[in-house]
Amino acid sequence: EWASQIEEVEIRETDDQGRGVKVWYRVDAKVLELEYVLGYTYHDDHRLTWSLDQGEQLRQLDGEYRLVPEDDAVRVHYRLAVDLTVPVPGFLKKRAAKKILESGLDELKRRSESMV
């Protein structure tokens, strides 16, 4: 709901709490459209990790959200590793990585603040 580049999502498998553990995505990455499946692991209430399960254009898409309570706020630590199967010049990879990181965190921040 909060990530603008994600056009379609399908939860393909859930855990015993109803949370998605295998999730298919169709994403408009501006340069190309990506389809992939991520596998999610819920470590506790404060940490979520994911890794690429399936995806033709991607070699790696691994990440983590870690939430750290601080007084009356929560600090979000975000880690993301992406590698494409198609050759892309280094400067474009850096630009895309920066855009993914900034837009993802900005959109998550807006969403979380709207829920308070």
C-alpha positions in Angstrom: 0.0 0.0 0.0 2.8 2.4 0.7 5.5 1.6 -1.9 4.6 3.5 -5.1 6.7 1.4 -7.4 5.0 -1.8 -6.6 2.2 -2.4 -9.0 0.9 -5.8 -8.0 1.4 -8.2 -5.1 0.2 -11.8 -4.5 0.8 -13.6 -1.2 1.5 -17.2 -2.2 2.3 -18.7 1.2 1.6 -17.7 4.8 2.9 -18.8 8.1 0.7 -20.0 11.0 0.0 -16.3 12.0 -1.2 -15.4 8.5 1.8 -13.4 7.6 3.2 -13.7 4.0 6.3 -15.9 3.8 6.4 -16.3 0.0 5.2 -13.1 -1.8 5.1 -12.4 -5.6 5.7 -8.8 -6.8 5.4 -6.9 -10.1 7.4 -3.7 -9.8 7.8 -0.7 -12.2 11.5 -0.1 -11.9 11.3 2.7 -14.5 14.0 1.2 -16.7 12.4 -2.3 -16.7 9.5 -4.1 -15.1 10.5 -6.7 -12.6 8.6 -9.8 -11.4 10.0 -11.8 -8.5 9.1 -13.8 -5.4 10.6 -12.9 -1.9 10.8 -15.3 1.0 10.2 -13.5 4.3 11.5 -14.5 7.8 9.9 -13.0 10.9 12.5 -13.1 13.6 10.5 -11.3 16.3 8.4 -8.2 16.7 11.4 -6.0 15.8 13.1 -7.7 12.8 12.0 -8.9 9.4 14.3 -10.2 6.7 13.8 -11.3 3.1 15.6 -12.9 0.3 15.1 -13.6 -3.4 13.3 -16.9 -4.0 12.6 -16.4 -7.7 13.2 -13.7 -10.3 14.6 -13.8 -13.9 16.1 -10.3 -14.0 17.5 -10.4 -10.4 20.4 -12.4 -9.0 20.0 -11.0 -5.5 17.3 -9.1 -3.6 18.0 -9.5 0.2 17.0 -7.1 2.9 16.1 -6.4 6.5 14.0 -4.1 8.5 15.0 -3.8 12.2 13.0 -1.7 14.5 14.7 -0.2 17.6 12.4 1.5 20.2 13.8 4.8 21.4 11.9 6.7 24.0 8.6 7.6 22.4 9.8 6.8 18.8 11.1 3.9 16.8 14.3 4.0 14.7 14.2 1.9 11.5 17.3 0.2 10.3 17.0 -0.8 6.6 19.4 -3.0 4.7 19.1 -3.9 1.1 21.4 -5.9 -1.3 20.4 -5.9 -5.0 22.1 -7.5 -8.0 20.6 -7.7 -11.5 21.3 -10.4 -14.1 21.3 -7.8 -16.9 24.5 -5.7 -17.3 24.1 -2.1 -16.0 26.8 0.6 -15.9 28.2 1.2 -12.4 27.0 4.8 -12.2 23.4 3.8 -13.0 23.5 1.1 -10.4 24.6 3.6 -7.8 21.9 6.1 -8.8 19.2 3.4 -8.8 20.4 2.1 -5.3 20.2 5.6 -3.9 16.7 6.1 -5.4 15.5 2.8 -4.0 16.8 3.5 -0.6 15.6 7.1 -0.3 12.1 6.4 -1.8 11.6 3.3 0.2 12.4 4.9 3.5 10.5 8.1 2.7 7.4 6.2 1.8 7.7 4.0 4.8 8.1 7.0 7.1 5.0 8.7 5.6 3.0 5.6 6.0 4.0 5.0 9.6 3.4 8.6 10.6 -0.1 8.5 9.0 -1.0 5.6 11.2 -0.2 7.3 14.5 
